[in-house]
Amino acid sequence: MRPILLSLATVLALSSAPLFAQDAAGGGAGGEVNQQNTLNIKDADIRTLIATVSEITGRNFIIDPRVEGKVNVISAKPMSAAEIYSVFESVLRVHGYALVAAGDMVKIVPEALAMQDGSTGTSSTGPDAIISQVIQLKHVAAKDLLPVLQPLKPQSAQLMASPSGNALVVIDRAANVARLTSLIRRIDVESESAVEVILLGHANATEVANTLTRLISDTGIGAGKAVADARTNAILLSGDQAARLKLRALVSHLDTPLENSDATQVVYLRYAKAETLAPVLDGVANTLTGNNGKTDAARPATIQADSETNALVITAAPAVFRELQSVIRSLDVRRAQVLIQAIIAEVSDEAIQEIGVQWQTTNSLDGSTGVIGGTNFPGTGGQGSIIGALTNPLGALGAGLNLGYLDGIATDPITGKPVAAIGALAKLLKGDGRSNVLSEPSIMTLDNKEAIIKVGQEVPFLTGQFTNTGSGGSSQPTNPFQTVERKDVGIELKVTPHINEGNEIALDISQIVSSLAPTPTGATDLVTNKREINTSVLVRDGALLVLGGLTTTEVTENISKVPGLGDIPLLGNLFRFRKSNVLKRNLMVFLRPVILRDANAENAISQEKYNFLRAEQLQVRERRENLTKDRQQPLLPELPAATELPAATRPAEPAAQ
């Protein structure tokens, strides 16, 4: 009896140490049900902890002689007796010990010994309690499943098969037994087909498939094969029944929830921009982490974009990360491109007619004093001045048919040389001018992305000028300067395509065509012609659509005559000059968009344009009148034979690093 008394005395002495603090007077087993205690132990003997827990919970323990060591327990808040007992089980598990029920007593023994005595009759229901459980199988043979599960159980656990009852017996911690039971239930399913579909609830299908593929290639698990379906987050298994059984077990083992703590993941993007996608995901994360019953609102997710690697750095709970990963998978897709070809066609027709008579006369052909007279109509391309008409007959002739007669010899008042003088001049002119201008600007852009193309010149327009006069009475200018503004003159096409659910495209278009016009009389600066279209249209893929047109007809009639004399019938034509100008202009703007959904279509369009330009250069080389040698003429290199690129399917989702 002496050793037993000494042990009890030791326990009583150790239990007197202040290992816990009570939040109210009293304690122990006889305390109130809601008694709270704060457990704090530092480098204390494990037997002291056992005595303390016994005093708090009122349980009786039998301690194995091999139970010894130092323990540390830190608690920041008071706990109930049940919570302290659960913490006590976890501490024992950390140190390799376990609790085994023995009637009203609880034995504390090493874990290996507890595995042999484990039963479902323990008074503890915590995750660290050692229990025994029989799992009945329905579709899979126990002897076939046993080798599959052996690598998945802890080393200390025991797993046995009962062939007669087709059942498995598991002895392990309660948490591990629950995990193995869940795996077995997912594996023990009816499957007669050669392909199985396993929906994942926690893991990423692509990552699991990559892991299984590497494992199959390294270990050669039968003839099994695993393929991921990213859209449904499922694994497709194929092969013989034994191989599928092993793969099914591995999938069930890998598809387990992570710990509740946040994890940081890096997701690399293929098509989308990280800076653009980050605000969208941040809004989704705020919704997911709100008080909607899905996730813990106290732990918001953080999303940051790395522009150097075009990647997203996401710190979030596992459930939130899976939701964000699904959104990323849907948004990070290859966008179609649109080739927009604009056709600007302008046809103009101008007809000019001039008819009239101008005459000059003088009674002094020898240069002496006399009288001169005649008609001189402005803007007719005729004499220009009376003196010039008398002294320079060639300068008096204009465009068109000129008929007249010379009236003697006159002396040039400037040079003093004798020249022929025109007595009368009849002019007849008809002009017919046509122009055909065709411009084909084209541009390629992504869906929902604005594109701009400009072809033209930057023309300076005078906006102001300043000049200072010199000081000291000097009238010479000093520091003169002018301010100019450069504006684009030419063709500008601005377009934003929106591809609809079919083969139709909505286009937001701004088309500007500008050119320099002849400076009219009285204008202080350059004058430009401008034609602009701003519109939104809906057009089918590859169809031609007219955006706008301008048809103008301008008729100008000018009549110059001598008052009174020009109104005389018939004879008045000698004192009259008529000019008619008719201008017709047709301007049309067409648009033809083409959707390029894959790399093959883009390659075909690019090669077509490239080969067209190269053919034009070859034609220039073949001209015989060229002074430059053929080899010195610029020529694009010949493209290699066109090869069809792989179909534009979205690659598998990259594994988060």
C-alpha positions as CSV (number, residue, x, y, z in Angstrom):
1,M,0.0,0.0,0.0
2,R,2.9,2.4,0.5
3,P,3.7,3.0,-3.1
4,I,0.0,3.6,-3.9
5,L,-0.2,6.2,-1.0
6,L,2.9,7.9,-2.3
7,S,1.4,8.2,-5.8
8,L,-1.8,9.7,-4.5
9,A,0.2,12.1,-2.3
10,T,2.2,13.1,-5.3
11,V,-0.9,13.7,-7.4
12,L,-2.5,15.8,-4.6
13,A,0.6,17.8,-4.2
14,L,0.9,18.5,-7.9
15,S,-2.8,19.3,-8.2
16,S,-2.3,22.1,-5.6
17,A,-0.3,24.1,-8.1
18,P,-2.1,27.2,-9.6
19,L,-2.4,25.9,-13.2
20,F,-5.8,27.6,-13.9
21,A,-7.8,30.6,-12.9
22,Q,-11.5,30.6,-12.2
23,D,-13.7,33.5,-13.2
24,A,-15.9,32.9,-10.1
25,A,-15.5,31.5,-6.6
26,G,-15.5,27.7,-6.3
27,G,-14.5,25.2,-8.8
28,G,-13.9,21.6,-9.3
29,A,-16.4,18.9,-10.0
30,G,-18.8,20.4,-7.6
31,G,-18.9,23.8,-9.2
32,E,-21.6,25.2,-11.3
33,V,-22.4,23.8,-14.7
34,N,-21.4,27.0,-16.4
35,Q,-18.1,27.4,-14.5
36,Q,-15.4,29.0,-16.7
37,N,-11.7,28.4,-16.3
38,T,-8.6,29.8,-18.0
39,L,-6.0,27.1,-18.6
40,N,-2.3,28.4,-18.7
41,I,0.6,25.9,-18.3
42,K,4.2,26.4,-19.0
43,D,6.8,23.6,-18.8
44,A,4.6,21.8,-16.3
45,D,4.7,18.0,-15.8
46,I,2.0,16.2,-17.8
47,R,0.7,14.5,-14.6
48,T,0.1,18.0,-13.1
49,L,-2.1,18.7,-16.2
50,I,-4.0,15.4,-15.7
51,A,-4.7,16.3,-12.0
52,T,-5.9,19.8,-13.0
53,V,-8.3,18.4,-15.7
54,S,-9.6,15.9,-13.2
55,E,-10.4,18.6,-10.7
56,I,-12.1,20.7,-13.3
57,T,-14.1,18.0,-15.1
58,G,-14.7,15.6,-12.3
59,R,-13.4,12.6,-14.2
60,N,-11.2,9.9,-12.9
61,F,-8.0,8.8,-14.7
62,I,-5.8,5.8,-14.6
63,I,-2.3,6.9,-15.7
64,D,0.1,4.4,-17.4
65,P,3.6,4.5,-15.9
66,R,5.0,5.4,-19.4
67,V,3.0,8.6,-19.4
68,E,5.5,11.4,-18.7
69,G,6.9,14.7,-20.1
70,K,6.5,18.5,-20.0
71,V,3.5,20.3,-21.5
72,N,2.7,23.9,-22.5
73,V,-0.9,25.1,-22.8
74,I,-1.7,28.8,-23.4
75,S,-5.3,30.0,-23.3
76,A,-6.5,33.6,-23.8
77,K,-10.1,33.2,-22.7
78,P,-12.1,31.2,-20.2
79,M,-13.4,27.8,-21.2
80,S,-16.0,25.4,-20.0
81,A,-15.2,22.0,-18.6
82,A,-16.2,20.3,-21.9
83,E,-13.9,22.6,-23.8
84,I,-11.0,22.0,-21.4
85,Y,-11.5,18.2,-21.7
86,S,-11.3,18.6,-25.6
87,V,-8.1,20.6,-25.3
88,F,-6.8,17.9,-22.9
89,E,-7.3,15.2,-25.5
90,S,-5.5,17.3,-28.1
91,V,-2.5,17.8,-25.8
92,L,-2.3,14.1,-25.1
93,R,-2.4,13.4,-28.8
94,V,0.5,15.8,-29.5
95,H,2.6,13.9,-26.9
96,G,1.7,10.5,-28.3
97,Y,-0.9,9.5,-25.6
98,A,-4.6,8.6,-25.9
99,L,-7.7,8.2,-23.7
100,V,-9.4,4.8,-23.4
101,A,-12.6,4.3,-21.5
102,A,-12.7,1.6,-18.8
103,G,-16.0,1.8,-17.0
104,D,-16.2,4.9,-14.9
105,M,-12.5,5.4,-15.3
106,V,-10.5,6.7,-18.2
107,K,-7.1,5.2,-19.0
108,I,-4.3,7.4,-20.2
109,V,-1.9,5.1,-22.2
110,P,0.5,5.4,-25.2
111,E,-1.2,5.7,-28.5
112,A,0.0,2.4,-29.8
113,L,-1.5,0.6,-26.8
114,A,-4.7,2.6,-27.2
115,M,-5.1,1.4,-30.8
116,Q,-5.3,-2.2,-29.5
117,D,-7.9,-1.3,-26.8
118,G,-9.8,1.4,-28.8
119,S,-13.6,1.1,-28.8
120,T,-16.7,3.2,-29.5
121,G,-17.5,3.1,-25.8
122,T,-15.3,6.0,-24.7
123,S,-17.1,8.8,-23.0
124,S,-15.3,11.3,-25.2
125,T,-16.8,12.3,-28.6
126,G,-14.0,14.8,-29.5
127,P,-11.9,14.5,-32.7
128,D,-8.9,13.2,-30.8
129,A,-10.7,10.3,-29.2
130,I,-9.6,6.8,-30.4
131,I,-12.6,4.8,-31.7
132,S,-13.3,1.6,-33.6
133,Q,-15.7,1.6,-36.4
134,V,-17.1,-1.0,-38.8
135,I,-17.8,0.3,-42.3
136,Q,-20.1,-1.9,-44.5
137,L,-19.4,-1.9,-48.2
138,K,-22.0,-2.3,-50.9
139,H,-20.4,-2.2,-54.4
140,V,-16.7,-2.6,-53.9
141,A,-15.0,-5.7,-52.4
142,A,-13.3,-5.1,-49.1
143,K,-10.2,-7.0,-50.1
144,D,-9.9,-4.8,-53.2
145,L,-10.3,-1.6,-51.3
146,L,-7.9,-2.4,-48.5
147,P,-4.7,-2.0,-50.5
148,V,-6.0,1.3,-51.9
149,L,-6.7,2.8,-48.5
150,Q,-3.6,1.6,-46.7
151,P,-1.4,4.5,-48.0
152,L,-4.0,7.0,-47.1
153,K,-4.3,6.2,-43.3
154,P,-2.0,7.4,-40.5
155,Q,0.8,5.0,-39.6
156,S,-0.6,4.4,-36.1
157,A,-4.1,3.6,-37.4
158,Q,-5.3,0.0,-38.0
159,L,-7.4,-1.0,-41.0
160,M,-8.6,-4.5,-41.5
161,A,-10.9,-6.2,-44.0
162,S,-13.7,-8.7,-43.2
163,P,-14.2,-10.7,-46.4
164,S,-17.2,-12.6,-45.0
165,G,-19.2,-9.5,-44.3
166,N,-17.6,-7.4,-47.0
167,A,-16.7,-4.7,-44.4
168,L,-13.7,-2.7,-43.2
169,V,-12.7,-2.2,-39.6
170,V,-11.0,1.1,-38.7
171,I,-9.3,1.9,-35.4
172,D,-8.0,5.5,-35.3
173,R,-8.7,8.9,-34.0
174,A,-12.3,10.1,-34.4
175,A,-11.3,12.8,-36.9
176,N,-9.3,10.3,-39.1
177,V,-12.0,7.7,-38.9
178,A,-14.5,10.3,-40.1
179,R,-12.2,11.2,-43.0
180,L,-11.6,7.6,-44.0
181,T,-15.4,6.9,-43.8
182,S,-16.1,9.8,-46.1
183,L,-13.5,8.5,-48.6
184,I,-14.9,5.0,-48.5
185,R,-18.5,6.2,-49.1
186,R,-17.3,8.2,-52.2
187,I,-15.4,5.2,-53.5
188,D,-18.0,2.6,-52.8
189,V,-20.3,3.6,-55.7
190,E,-21.8,1.6,-58.4
191,S,-19.9,1.9,-61.7
192,E,-20.3,-0.5,-64.7
193,S,-19.1,1.8,-67.5
194,A,-15.5,2.3,-68.6
195,V,-15.6,6.0,-67.8
196,E,-16.5,7.6,-64.5
197,V,-17.3,11.2,-63.8
198,I,-16.4,12.5,-60.3
199,L,-17.6,15.9,-59.3
200,L,-15.1,17.7,-57.1
201,G,-16.4,19.9,-54.2
202,H,-13.1,21.4,-52.9
203,A,-10.1,20.8,-55.2
204,N,-9.4,22.2,-58.6
205,A,-10.1,19.6,-61.3
206,T,-7.2,20.6,-63.5
207,E,-4.7,20.4,-60.6
208,V,-6.0,17.0,-59.5
209,A,-5.8,15.7,-63.1
210,N,-2.3,16.9,-63.5
211,T,-1.3,15.2,-60.2
212,L,-2.9,11.9,-61.2
213,T,-1.3,12.0,-64.7
214,R,2.2,12.4,-63.2
215,L,1.5,9.7,-60.7
216,I,0.2,7.3,-63.4
217,S,3.3,7.9,-65.5
218,D,5.7,7.4,-62.6
219,T,4.0,4.4,-60.9
220,G,2.0,2.9,-63.8
221,I,-1.3,2.5,-62.0
222,G,-2.8,-0.1,-64.4
223,A,-4.1,1.4,-67.6
224,G,-6.0,4.3,-66.0
225,K,-6.3,7.8,-67.3
226,A,-7.6,11.0,-65.7
227,V,-8.9,14.0,-67.6
228,A,-10.2,17.3,-66.1
229,D,-13.4,19.1,-67.2
230,A,-12.7,22.6,-66.1
231,R,-16.3,23.8,-66.8
232,T,-18.0,21.4,-64.3
233,N,-14.9,21.0,-62.1
234,A,-15.0,17.3,-62.5
235,I,-12.6,14.4,-63.1
236,L,-13.2,11.8,-65.9
237,L,-11.6,8.4,-65.1
238,S,-11.1,5.7,-67.7
239,G,-9.4,2.3,-67.7
240,D,-10.0,-1.1,-66.1
241,Q,-11.9,-1.5,-62.9
242,A,-8.9,-1.9,-60.6
243,A,-7.2,1.2,-62.0
244,R,-10.3,3.3,-61.7
245,L,-10.8,2.1,-58.1
246,K,-7.3,3.3,-57.2
247,L,-7.7,6.6,-59.0
248,R,-11.1,7.1,-57.4
249,A,-9.6,6.6,-54.0
250,L,-6.8,9.2,-54.8
251,V,-9.4,11.7,-56.1
252,S,-11.4,11.3,-52.9
253,H,-8.4,11.8,-50.8
254,L,-7.3,14.9,-52.7
255,D,-10.7,16.5,-52.8
256,T,-10.7,17.5,-49.2
257,P,-11.3,21.0,-47.8
258,L,-8.3,23.0,-46.7
259,E,-7.9,24.5,-43.3
260,N,-10.0,27.5,-42.5
261,S,-7.0,29.8,-42.5
262,D,-6.4,32.1,-45.5
263,A,-4.0,31.1,-48.2
264,T,-2.2,33.2,-50.8
265,Q,-2.4,32.0,-54.4
266,V,-0.8,33.3,-57.6
267,V,-3.0,33.0,-60.7
268,Y,-1.3,33.7,-64.1
269,L,-3.6,35.1,-66.8
270,R,-3.4,34.3,-70.5
271,Y,-5.6,36.8,-72.2
272,A,-7.0,39.3,-69.8
273,K,-5.0,42.1,-68.2
274,A,-4.4,41.8,-64.5
275,E,-4.9,45.5,-63.8
276,T,-8.3,45.4,-65.5
277,L,-9.5,42.1,-63.9
278,A,-8.4,43.0,-60.3
279,P,-11.1,45.6,-59.6
280,V,-13.8,43.2,-61.0
281,L,-12.6,40.4,-58.7
282,D,-12.4,42.7,-55.8
283,G,-16.0,43.5,-56.2
284,V,-16.9,39.9,-56.4
285,A,-14.9,39.1,-53.3
286,N,-16.6,41.8,-51.3
287,T,-19.9,40.3,-52.2
288,L,-18.8,36.8,-51.3
289,T,-17.3,37.9,-47.9
290,G,-20.5,39.9,-47.0
291,N,-23.2,38.7,-44.6
292,N,-24.7,36.3,-47.1
293,G,-24.2,33.1,-45.3
294,K,-21.5,31.9,-47.7
295,T,-18.3,32.9,-46.0
296,D,-16.9,34.5,-43.0
297,A,-17.4,38.2,-43.2
298,A,-14.7,38.9,-40.7
299,R,-12.0,37.7,-43.2
300,P,-12.2,39.8,-46.4
301,A,-10.1,38.7,-49.5
302,T,-7.3,40.8,-50.9
303,I,-6.5,40.9,-54.6
304,Q,-3.5,42.5,-56.2
305,A,-2.3,42.7,-59.8
306,D,1.3,42.2,-60.9
307,S,1.7,43.9,-64.3
308,E,5.2,42.4,-64.9
309,T,4.0,38.8,-65.0
310,N,0.3,39.6,-65.7
311,A,-0.7,37.7,-62.7
312,L,-3.1,38.1,-59.7
313,V,-2.1,37.6,-56.1
314,I,-5.1,36.5,-54.2
315,T,-5.3,36.0,-50.4
316,A,-8.6,34.5,-49.4
317,A,-10.3,31.7,-47.6
318,P,-10.5,28.5,-49.7
319,A,-14.2,28.8,-50.4
320,V,-13.8,32.4,-51.6
321,F,-10.7,31.5,-53.7
322,R,-12.7,28.7,-55.5
323,E,-15.4,31.2,-56.4
324,L,-12.9,33.7,-57.6
325,Q,-11.1,31.1,-59.6
326,S,-14.3,30.2,-61.4
327,V,-14.8,33.9,-62.3
328,I,-11.2,34.1,-63.6
329,R,-11.7,31.0,-65.7
330,S,-14.8,32.6,-67.4
331,L,-13.2,36.0,-68.0
332,D,-9.7,35.0,-69.0
333,V,-10.7,33.8,-72.5
334,R,-9.5,34.6,-76.0
335,R,-11.5,37.5,-77.4
336,A,-12.4,37.6,-81.1
337,Q,-11.0,40.3,-83.3
338,V,-12.7,42.4,-86.0
339,L,-11.2,43.6,-89.2
340,I,-12.9,46.8,-90.4
341,Q,-12.5,47.8,-94.0
342,A,-13.8,51.3,-94.9
343,I,-14.3,52.2,-98.5
344,I,-14.5,55.9,-99.4
345,A,-15.5,56.5,-103.0
346,E,-15.8,60.0,-104.6
347,V,-16.7,60.7,-108.2
348,S,-16.9,64.3,-109.5
349,D,-17.8,65.7,-112.9
350,E,-17.1,69.4,-113.8
351,A,-18.1,71.2,-117.1
352,I,-17.0,74.7,-117.9
353,Q,-18.2,76.8,-120.9
354,E,-17.0,80.3,-121.9
355,I,-18.0,82.5,-124.9
356,G,-17.6,86.2,-125.5
357,V,-15.9,89.0,-127.4
358,Q,-13.4,91.5,-126.2
359,W,-12.0,94.3,-128.4
360,Q,-9.5,97.1,-128.1
361,T,-8.8,100.0,-130.5
362,T,-6.8,103.2,-130.8
363,N,-6.2,105.9,-133.4
364,S,-2.5,106.2,-132.5
365,L,-0.7,103.2,-133.8
366,D,2.6,105.0,-134.3
367,G,2.9,105.8,-130.5
368,S,1.9,109.4,-130.8
369,T,-0.9,111.0,-128.8
370,G,-4.3,109.5,-129.4
371,V,-7.5,107.8,-128.0
372,I,-7.8,104.2,-126.9
373,G,-11.0,102.2,-126.1
374,G,-12.5,98.7,-125.9
375,T,-13.9,96.0,-123.5
376,N,-12.1,94.1,-120.8
377,F,-14.2,91.6,-118.8
378,P,-12.6,90.5,-115.5
379,G,-12.0,86.8,-114.7
380,T,-12.1,85.7,-118.3
381,G,-8.5,84.8,-118.8
382,G,-8.3,87.5,-121.5
383,Q,-6.3,90.7,-121.9
384,G,-5.9,91.6,-118.2
385,S,-5.5,95.3,-119.0
386,I,-5.9,97.7,-121.8
387,I,-2.2,98.5,-122.1
388,G,-1.3,94.9,-121.9
389,A,-3.8,94.0,-124.6
390,L,-2.4,96.6,-127.0
391,T,1.2,95.8,-126.4
392,N,1.3,92.0,-125.8
393,P,-1.1,89.9,-128.0
394,L,0.2,86.6,-126.6
395,G,-0.6,87.7,-123.1
396,A,-4.1,88.5,-124.3
397,L,-4.8,84.9,-125.4
398,G,-6.6,82.7,-122.9
399,A,-7.6,79.0,-122.8
400,G,-10.0,77.7,-125.5
401,L,-10.5,78.9,-129.1
402,N,-9.3,82.5,-129.6
403,L,-10.1,84.4,-132.9
404,G,-9.2,88.0,-133.6
405,Y,-7.3,90.4,-135.9
406,L,-4.2,92.6,-135.4
407,D,-4.6,96.3,-135.8
408,G,-1.2,97.6,-136.8
409,I,1.9,98.1,-134.8
410,A,2.2,99.9,-131.5
411,T,5.1,101.0,-129.4
412,D,5.6,99.3,-125.9
413,P,5.5,102.2,-123.5
414,I,8.0,100.5,-121.2
415,T,10.6,98.9,-123.5
416,G,10.0,101.2,-126.5
417,K,9.9,98.3,-128.9
418,P,7.3,97.9,-131.6
419,V,4.7,95.2,-130.9
420,A,1.5,94.0,-132.7
421,A,-1.7,95.4,-131.3
422,I,-5.0,93.3,-131.1
423,G,-8.0,95.0,-132.5
424,A,-10.6,92.4,-131.4
425,L,-10.6,88.9,-129.8
426,A,-13.4,86.3,-129.7
427,K,-13.0,83.5,-127.2
428,L,-14.8,80.1,-127.1
429,L,-13.9,77.5,-124.3
430,K,-15.5,74.3,-123.0
431,G,-13.9,72.3,-120.3
432,D,-14.9,68.8,-119.0
433,G,-13.1,67.4,-115.9
434,R,-13.7,64.2,-114.1
435,S,-12.1,62.7,-111.0
436,N,-12.4,59.3,-109.3
437,V,-11.0,58.9,-105.8
438,L,-11.0,55.7,-103.9
439,S,-9.6,55.2,-100.3
440,E,-9.6,52.0,-98.4
441,P,-8.5,52.4,-94.8
442,S,-8.7,49.2,-92.8
443,I,-8.0,48.5,-89.1
444,M,-8.1,45.4,-86.8
445,T,-9.1,45.6,-83.2
446,L,-10.3,43.4,-80.3
447,D,-13.9,43.0,-79.5
448,N,-15.2,45.9,-77.4
449,K,-11.9,47.8,-77.9
450,E,-11.7,51.2,-79.6
451,A,-9.3,51.5,-82.6
452,I,-8.2,54.7,-84.5
453,I,-6.4,55.0,-87.8
454,K,-5.3,58.3,-89.3
455,V,-3.9,58.8,-92.8
456,G,-3.1,62.4,-93.8
457,Q,-1.0,65.4,-93.0
458,E,-0.5,67.8,-90.2
459,V,-1.2,71.2,-91.7
460,P,-0.3,74.4,-89.9
461,F,-3.0,77.0,-89.5
462,L,-2.2,80.6,-88.5
463,T,-3.8,81.5,-85.1
464,G,-2.1,84.8,-84.3
465,Q,0.8,87.1,-84.8
466,F,2.6,89.8,-82.9
467,T,5.2,92.5,-83.9
468,N,6.9,95.1,-81.7
469,T,8.2,98.4,-83.2
470,G,11.7,99.4,-82.3
471,S,12.4,101.9,-79.5
472,G,13.9,105.4,-79.9
473,G,11.6,106.4,-82.8
474,S,12.7,103.5,-85.0
475,S,9.9,102.0,-87.1
476,Q,11.7,98.7,-87.7
477,P,9.8,95.7,-86.2
478,T,11.5,93.7,-83.4
479,N,10.8,90.2,-82.2
480,P,8.0,89.4,-84.7
481,F,6.4,86.0,-84.3
482,Q,3.4,84.0,-85.4
483,T,1.4,81.3,-83.6
484,V,0.2,78.3,-85.5
485,E,-1.9,75.3,-84.7
486,R,-1.3,72.0,-86.5
487,K,-4.4,70.0,-87.5
488,D,-4.8,66.7,-89.1
489,V,-6.0,66.8,-92.7
490,G,-6.8,63.4,-94.3
491,I,-8.7,60.3,-93.4
492,E,-9.5,59.3,-89.8
493,L,-11.4,56.2,-88.9
494,K,-12.4,55.6,-85.2
495,V,-14.4,52.4,-84.5
496,T,-15.4,50.3,-81.5
497,P,-16.9,46.8,-82.4
498,H,-19.3,44.8,-80.2
499,I,-19.8,41.2,-81.3
500,N,-23.2,39.9,-80.6
501,E,-24.3,36.3,-79.8
502,G,-24.4,35.4,-83.5
503,N,-22.6,36.7,-86.6
504,E,-23.7,40.3,-86.2
505,I,-21.6,43.2,-85.0
506,A,-22.6,46.5,-83.4
507,L,-20.2,49.3,-84.5
508,D,-19.7,52.7,-83.0
509,I,-18.2,54.6,-85.8
510,S,-16.6,58.1,-86.3
511,Q,-15.4,58.7,-89.9
512,I,-13.8,62.0,-91.0
513,V,-12.5,62.8,-94.5
514,S,-10.9,66.2,-94.9
515,S,-8.7,67.8,-97.6
516,L,-7.3,71.2,-98.5
517,A,-9.4,73.4,-100.8
518,P,-8.2,76.2,-103.1
519,T,-7.9,79.4,-101.0
520,P,-10.8,81.7,-102.1
521,T,-10.4,85.4,-102.6
522,G,-10.5,87.3,-99.3
523,A,-9.6,84.2,-97.2
524,T,-6.9,84.9,-94.5
525,D,-5.7,81.3,-94.2
526,L,-6.0,77.8,-95.5
527,V,-9.5,76.3,-96.2
528,T,-10.3,72.7,-95.7
529,N,-13.1,70.5,-97.0
530,K,-14.5,68.2,-94.2
531,R,-16.9,65.3,-94.3
532,E,-17.7,63.6,-91.0
533,I,-20.0,60.7,-90.0
534,N,-20.7,59.7,-86.4
535,T,-23.1,56.8,-86.1
536,S,-23.8,53.4,-84.5
537,V,-24.9,50.5,-86.8
538,L,-25.6,46.8,-86.7
539,V,-24.1,44.8,-89.6
540,R,-23.7,41.1,-90.3
541,D,-20.2,39.5,-90.4
542,G,-18.7,40.1,-93.9
543,A,-21.6,42.2,-95.2
544,L,-21.1,45.6,-96.9
545,L,-23.0,48.5,-95.4
546,V,-23.3,52.1,-96.7
547,L,-22.7,54.6,-93.9
548,G,-23.6,57.7,-95.7
549,G,-23.6,59.5,-99.1
550,L,-23.4,63.0,-100.4
551,T,-24.6,63.9,-103.9
552,T,-24.3,67.6,-104.9
553,T,-24.9,69.5,-108.2
554,E,-23.5,73.1,-108.4
555,V,-24.4,75.3,-111.4
556,T,-22.8,78.7,-111.7
557,E,-23.6,81.2,-114.5
558,N,-21.6,84.4,-114.9
559,I,-22.5,87.1,-117.5
560,S,-20.3,90.2,-118.1
561,K,-21.5,92.9,-120.5
562,V,-21.2,96.6,-121.3
563,P,-24.3,98.5,-120.0
564,G,-26.7,99.3,-122.7
565,L,-24.6,98.0,-125.6
566,G,-24.7,94.4,-124.2
567,D,-28.5,94.4,-124.3
568,I,-28.8,95.1,-128.0
569,P,-30.2,92.0,-129.8
570,L,-27.5,90.1,-131.8
571,L,-25.2,93.1,-131.9
572,G,-25.0,93.0,-128.1
573,N,-23.0,89.7,-128.2
574,L,-20.0,91.8,-129.2
575,F,-20.2,93.6,-125.9
576,R,-21.0,90.5,-123.7
577,F,-19.0,87.6,-122.1
578,R,-20.7,84.5,-120.6
579,K,-19.3,81.7,-118.4
580,S,-21.0,78.6,-117.2
581,N,-19.7,76.1,-114.6
582,V,-21.5,72.8,-113.7
583,L,-20.0,70.6,-110.8
584,K,-21.5,67.3,-109.8
585,R,-20.0,65.3,-106.9
586,N,-20.9,61.8,-105.6
587,L,-19.4,60.7,-102.3
588,M,-20.2,57.4,-100.7
589,V,-18.7,55.7,-97.5
590,F,-19.0,52.0,-97.1
591,L,-18.0,49.6,-94.3
592,R,-17.3,45.9,-94.2
593,P,-16.5,44.2,-90.9
594,V,-15.1,40.7,-90.7
595,I,-14.9,38.7,-87.5
596,L,-11.7,36.8,-86.9
597,R,-12.3,34.2,-84.2
598,D,-9.1,32.2,-84.4
599,A,-5.5,32.5,-85.4
600,N,-6.1,30.8,-88.7
601,A,-8.4,33.5,-89.9
602,E,-6.0,36.2,-88.8
603,N,-3.1,34.5,-90.5
604,A,-5.1,34.2,-93.8
605,I,-6.0,37.9,-93.8
606,S,-2.5,39.0,-93.0
607,Q,-0.9,36.7,-95.7
608,E,-3.4,38.0,-98.3
609,K,-2.5,41.6,-97.7
610,Y,1.2,40.8,-97.5
611,N,1.2,38.9,-100.8
612,F,-0.8,41.6,-102.6
613,L,1.8,44.2,-101.7
614,R,4.6,41.9,-102.7
615,A,2.9,41.3,-106.1
616,E,2.8,45.1,-106.7
617,Q,6.5,45.4,-106.0
618,L,7.2,42.6,-108.4
619,Q,5.3,44.4,-111.1
620,V,7.4,47.5,-110.6
621,R,10.5,45.4,-110.9
622,E,9.4,44.1,-114.3
623,R,9.0,47.5,-116.0
624,R,11.5,47.9,-118.8
625,E,11.8,51.7,-118.5
626,N,13.1,51.5,-114.9
627,L,16.5,53.1,-114.5
628,T,17.1,51.4,-111.2
629,K,18.2,47.8,-111.4
630,D,15.8,45.0,-110.4
631,R,17.9,43.9,-107.5
632,Q,18.0,47.4,-106.1
633,Q,14.2,47.7,-106.1
634,P,12.7,47.2,-102.6
635,L,10.9,43.8,-102.3
636,L,9.3,42.1,-99.3
637,P,10.7,38.7,-98.5
638,E,8.6,35.7,-99.6
639,L,6.5,34.2,-96.8
640,P,7.0,30.5,-96.0
641,A,4.3,28.0,-97.0
642,A,1.1,28.6,-95.0
643,T,0.4,26.0,-92.3
644,E,-2.8,25.7,-90.5
645,L,-2.5,26.7,-86.9
646,P,-4.2,24.6,-84.1
647,A,-7.8,25.4,-83.4
648,A,-8.3,28.3,-81.0
649,T,-9.4,26.3,-78.0
650,R,-8.8,27.6,-74.6
651,P,-5.9,25.9,-72.9
652,A,-6.2,24.2,-69.6
653,E,-6.3,26.4,-66.5
654,P,-2.8,26.9,-65.1
655,A,-2.1,25.6,-61.7
656,A,-2.0,28.2,-59.0
657,Q,1.6,28.6,-57.8
